[in-house]
Amino acid sequence: MKLTRRQRENLARVFLDLSKYIFTALVIGQFLAPEKFQREIFVGGFISFVIFLVIGLLADKGE
């Protein structure tokens, strides 16, 4: 499927926004939660953040 330039920019924006939401909810949220720090959620959130960030940056770069 070939995306237009505008579609690629919108897709990149969505992935970059998702990466910010994931980072806030799963990574920073671990430090704000009154419960015990859960390393698995922290690591999984950080890995997800990096994956979505890279996808967003690659989509924004375009061809």
N, C-alpha and C positions, 0 to 999 in steps of 0.2 A: 504494500500500500504506500503510495507516494503522498506525502503531506506537502501542502503549500507552505510558504514561508510563514504566513500568519498562524497557521495551525501548529507549526513547529514551535513558534514563539509562545503560543498559548500553552502547549504541552509542557514546554520547559518551565514556564511560570507555575503551572500546577505542581510539577515535581519539586521545584524549589520551595514552594509554600508547604507542601507535605513534609519535606525534610525539616523545615522549621517547626512545624507542629509536633512531629515525632520527637525532635530534640527537646522541646519544651515539656511535653507530657511525660516522656519516658526517662529522659536523662536528668533534667533539672528537677522534675517531680520527685525523684528519688531523694533529693536533699531536703525537700519541703514537706514530705509526708511524715506524719508522726509515727508511723509504723517502722519496723526494722528495715534497714537498707537491703534491697534485694539485688545482689550482684548480677544475676541472670537477666533481670529486666533492664538494668543499666547497660550491660554489654549488648544485649539484643537491640535496645533502643539506639545505642551509638552506632552499631553496625547498620541498622536500617537507615539511620540518618545519613551515613556516608554513602550508602547505595543510592538513595533517592537524590542526594546532592549531586553525585556523579552523573546519574541519568539526566537530571535537569541541566547540568552544565554541558553535557554532550549534545542534548537536544537544542540548547540555546546556541551552541557553536555552529550548528548547521553544516551544510556542505557547500 
